[in-house]
Amino acid sequence: MKKIKLLILIGLIIVIMYLLIPIQCFVITDLEKNHIVKVIPIIEDEIVVYRYIHSVSKTPIEEYLVAINKEIALQEVRYIDQGGAGMPEYGYGDEEFENMGDYFVIRNFNRSFEEVVINVQDKYENEFIFEDSRVFLPDVIENNKRILIKIDDLPRGQIWLTRFKGG
């Protein structure tokens, strides 16, 4: 009987330790409620595409983001000719500007942020595209609300709990 109790105790300790192991994640937080609404495990240098509709030109923009050293690095932007809506028509410094015919690309942005605030609106079709999933932001937060995105290490247990609650 003592051996069974000891084995159960060892098993519980192993499970608890496993649940406390942190994993790097792309974290989306409702700013108003200060509540995590979505957690996506992400590896270093994984590309995440933030896609939305430009508020003036009403055309799609894709921003290519990468997780580097717990920061969100903007690496590349793709967009359709904005017709004077304020988007660059050439690169600055080390940036590379390229006209791809149907759209423009600016590479080598190399701008990093610890966190980013986004105003989510249905009409802008805000979404994040990951290697194996998509997060359409109007599905996870109310219209006209702000979210905070950041890269953070979260314990496996917290990730599972957040996903169980719908995030």
C-alpha positions as CSV (number, residue, x, y, z in Angstrom):
1,M,0.0,0.0,0.0
2,K,2.9,2.4,0.8
3,K,4.5,1.7,-2.6
4,I,1.2,2.6,-4.4
5,K,0.9,5.9,-2.4
6,L,4.6,6.7,-3.1
7,L,4.1,6.0,-6.9
8,I,1.0,8.2,-6.9
9,L,2.9,11.0,-5.1
10,I,5.8,10.7,-7.6
11,G,3.4,10.7,-10.5
12,L,1.7,13.9,-9.2
13,I,5.0,15.6,-8.7
14,I,6.0,14.8,-12.3
15,V,2.7,16.1,-13.6
16,I,3.0,19.3,-11.6
17,M,6.5,19.8,-12.8
18,Y,5.4,19.2,-16.4
19,L,2.6,21.8,-16.1
20,L,5.1,24.4,-14.7
21,I,7.5,24.1,-17.7
22,P,7.3,27.4,-19.6
23,I,6.7,27.6,-23.4
24,Q,7.2,30.7,-25.5
25,C,3.8,31.9,-26.7
26,F,2.2,34.6,-28.8
27,V,-0.2,36.1,-26.3
28,I,-3.3,38.2,-27.2
29,T,-4.8,40.1,-24.2
30,D,-8.0,42.1,-24.0
31,L,-6.7,45.5,-22.8
32,E,-10.0,46.6,-21.3
33,K,-10.4,43.5,-19.2
34,N,-6.7,42.7,-18.8
35,H,-7.6,39.1,-19.7
36,I,-5.7,36.8,-22.0
37,V,-8.1,35.8,-24.8
38,K,-5.7,33.7,-27.0
39,V,-2.4,31.9,-26.5
40,I,-0.5,30.3,-29.4
41,P,2.7,28.4,-28.7
42,I,5.4,29.8,-31.0
43,I,9.0,29.0,-31.7
44,E,11.9,31.5,-32.1
45,D,12.0,32.9,-35.6
46,E,8.6,31.6,-36.6
47,I,6.8,33.9,-39.0
48,V,3.4,35.2,-38.1
49,V,1.4,37.2,-40.6
50,Y,-0.8,40.0,-39.4
51,R,-3.4,40.7,-42.1
52,Y,-5.8,43.6,-42.1
53,I,-7.6,46.0,-44.3
54,H,-6.1,49.6,-44.6
55,S,-8.6,52.1,-43.1
56,V,-8.2,54.6,-45.9
57,S,-7.5,52.7,-49.1
58,K,-9.7,49.7,-48.0
59,T,-7.0,47.3,-49.4
60,P,-5.3,44.4,-47.6
61,I,-2.0,44.8,-45.8
62,E,0.2,41.9,-44.6
63,E,2.8,42.5,-41.9
64,Y,5.3,39.6,-41.5
65,L,6.3,39.4,-37.8
66,V,8.9,37.1,-36.1
67,A,9.5,36.3,-32.5
68,I,13.0,37.2,-31.6
69,N,14.4,37.4,-28.0
70,K,10.9,37.8,-26.5
71,E,10.1,40.7,-28.9
72,I,7.9,41.0,-32.0
73,A,10.0,42.0,-34.9
74,L,8.4,43.5,-38.0
75,Q,10.4,42.0,-40.9
76,E,8.4,42.6,-44.1
77,V,5.2,44.4,-45.3
78,R,3.2,43.6,-48.4
79,Y,0.5,45.8,-49.7
80,I,-1.4,46.9,-52.8
81,D,-0.9,50.4,-54.3
82,Q,-2.6,52.6,-51.8
83,G,-3.2,55.5,-54.2
84,G,-1.8,58.1,-51.8
85,A,-3.0,56.6,-48.6
86,G,0.4,57.1,-46.9
87,M,2.2,53.9,-47.5
88,P,5.8,54.0,-48.5
89,E,6.8,53.9,-52.2
90,Y,10.5,53.2,-51.5
91,G,12.7,51.7,-48.7
92,Y,14.6,53.7,-46.1
93,G,18.1,52.8,-45.0
94,D,18.6,49.0,-45.2
95,E,15.0,48.4,-46.3
96,E,14.4,46.9,-49.7
97,F,11.4,48.1,-51.7
98,E,10.2,45.9,-54.5
99,N,7.3,46.3,-56.9
100,M,5.9,42.8,-57.5
101,G,3.4,44.0,-60.1
102,D,0.1,43.3,-58.2
103,Y,1.6,44.5,-54.9
104,F,4.5,46.1,-53.2
105,V,7.0,44.5,-50.7
106,I,9.3,46.2,-48.2
107,R,11.8,43.8,-46.7
108,N,14.4,44.2,-43.9
109,F,12.3,46.4,-41.7
110,N,14.0,45.0,-38.6
111,R,11.9,47.0,-36.2
112,S,11.2,45.3,-32.8
113,F,8.6,45.9,-30.2
114,E,8.1,44.4,-26.7
115,E,4.3,44.7,-27.2
116,V,1.9,46.0,-29.8
117,V,-1.6,47.5,-29.3
118,I,-4.2,46.9,-32.0
119,N,-7.7,48.3,-32.3
120,V,-9.9,45.4,-33.6
121,Q,-12.8,46.3,-35.9
122,D,-14.9,43.9,-37.9
123,K,-14.6,46.0,-41.1
124,Y,-10.7,45.7,-41.0
125,E,-10.8,41.9,-40.9
126,N,-7.8,41.8,-38.5
127,E,-6.3,38.3,-38.3
128,F,-3.1,36.5,-37.4
129,I,-1.9,33.7,-39.6
130,F,0.4,31.1,-38.0
131,E,2.1,28.2,-39.5
132,D,-0.8,25.8,-38.7
133,S,-3.7,28.1,-37.6
134,R,-5.4,31.4,-38.0
135,V,-6.9,33.7,-35.4
136,F,-9.6,36.0,-36.8
137,L,-9.6,38.7,-34.1
138,P,-13.3,39.7,-34.3
139,D,-14.0,36.0,-33.2
140,V,-11.9,36.4,-30.0
141,I,-12.7,40.0,-28.9
142,E,-15.7,42.4,-29.3
143,N,-15.8,44.9,-32.1
144,N,-14.0,48.2,-31.5
145,K,-11.9,46.9,-28.6
146,R,-8.2,47.0,-28.2
147,I,-5.8,44.1,-27.8
148,L,-2.2,43.8,-26.6
149,I,0.0,41.3,-28.3
150,K,3.4,40.2,-27.0
151,I,5.7,37.2,-26.8
152,D,5.8,35.6,-23.3
153,D,6.9,32.4,-21.6
154,L,3.8,30.8,-20.0
155,P,3.6,27.6,-18.0
156,R,2.0,24.7,-19.9
157,G,-0.7,24.5,-17.2
158,Q,-1.7,28.2,-17.9
159,I,-1.8,27.5,-21.6
160,W,-4.1,24.5,-21.2
161,L,-6.3,26.4,-18.8
162,T,-6.6,29.4,-21.2
163,R,-7.4,27.1,-24.1
164,F,-10.0,25.3,-22.0
165,K,-11.7,28.6,-21.4
166,G,-11.8,29.2,-25.2
167,G,-8.5,31.0,-25.8
